[in-house]
Amino acid sequence: MLKSVTAVTLTVLTALTIVSLPSHAQSGSTQTSPDVDLSIALNRAKNLARMAAERSNGGLGFYRAESSMHGPAPDSPYVDNGNGTWTFTFKGGEPGSTTLTVESVVTVSRDGSQVTVDYNGPVRSTGQ
């Protein structure tokens, strides 16, 4: 008898718990907000720019981009060109080295279809 009461109580409590949980139904829509789309596109562009520099410098065995190219896209060194492209200007160097010896300037289209290495060479002077 005690086992039956315990089983019924457990069943009722489980049912009440499930009913009281908030439901988060997913709609059939796959639309995202423009901000989310832009953030995803910027992150993809950052990754494409970094990978272009890695290729141009002999691969990951010889080159690593600065940490800003591995973090959140909004923190990466980019300029919105206003024409559907972003230009990333960043430095890199030998893996494990703290000295950044290579500067890369890479322009990427928002849809990722065009990646252009505009400059890849010794770090240029920033003082004008």
N, C-alpha and C positions, 0 to 999 in steps of 0.2 A: 504494500500500500504506500509506504513512504517513497519507494522507488517510482511509483506511478505519479505521485504528487510532485516529486522533484522533476521528473521528465516533463510533465505538463507545465510546470512553472518555468523551466528552462526554455521550452518551446514558445511560451507566451512572451517571455522577456526578449528572446531572440527576434520574434516577430515585431514587437514594439520598437526595438532598437533599429531594425531595418526600415520600418515605416517612418521613424523620426529622422533618419539620416537625410540630409539635403540631396536632392537629385540634380545631376548636371547632365541634362540630355544634350547630345550633340546634334546640331542641325545638319541637314544634308549639304549645306553650303560650305564651300572651301574658300570663301572670300576672306581676305585678311585686310587689315587696315593699311592705308598708304604708308604710315610710319613703319610698320612691321616689314612691309615689302622693301622699303628703302633701306632699312637696317640690314636685311638679309642680303640685298644687292651690294651694299657697301662692304659687308664682311666678305662676300665672295670676291669682290674686286681687290680687297686688301690681300687676300690669299693668292689670287692670281698674280698680283704685282710681286709679292714675295717669292713665289715660285719662279717667275720669270727671272728675277735677280739670281736666285739659286742656280738655275740652268746656265745663265750667262757667266757665272763665276765657277763653273766646274762641278756643281752639285754639292750636296750636303757634307760630303767628306772634306770639302775645301772651303766652304763658305757658310756663315750663319748671319741672318739679318738681325738687326737690333731688336730688342725685346718689344718695342712698341708695335712691331709687325706681327707679333704673336698674341697680342692681347685683344681687348675689345676694339672693334673697328672705329668707333668714334674717337678713341685715343690715339689712333695711328696718324702719322704725319701726311695728311692729304689736303688737297684743295679741290673744291667743286668747281669745275671749269665753266659751268652754266650751259654747256652744250651737250649734256648727256654723257660726260666723261668725268672721271676723277684722276688727278695726278698725285702719285705718292712719291715723296722724296725722302729717302732713308739711307742709313749707313749699315755696313756689315763688315765682317772680317773672318779670319780663320776661326774654326770652332775652338772654343776654350780660351781664346784670346780676349783681353779686355780692350785692346786697341782696335778701333774701327778704321779700316784703311780704304774701304771701297764705298763710294757713293752711287746710289742708283736712283734714277728718276724714271718712273714707269707710269704710263697713262693707260687706263682701263675704261672701256665703255660700260655703262650701267648694266647692260644685259650680259656682259662678260664675253661678248663675241670678238672683241678686238683688244689686244694687249700689245702695247708698243713700248719697247725699252728706248727711252729718249736719251738717256745718258747712263753709262756704267763705266766708271773709272775711278781714279784717285779722288779722295775727298777734296772738294774745292773749298776755298776760303769763304767763310760766311761773313767776314767783315768787309763792308763796302765803304 
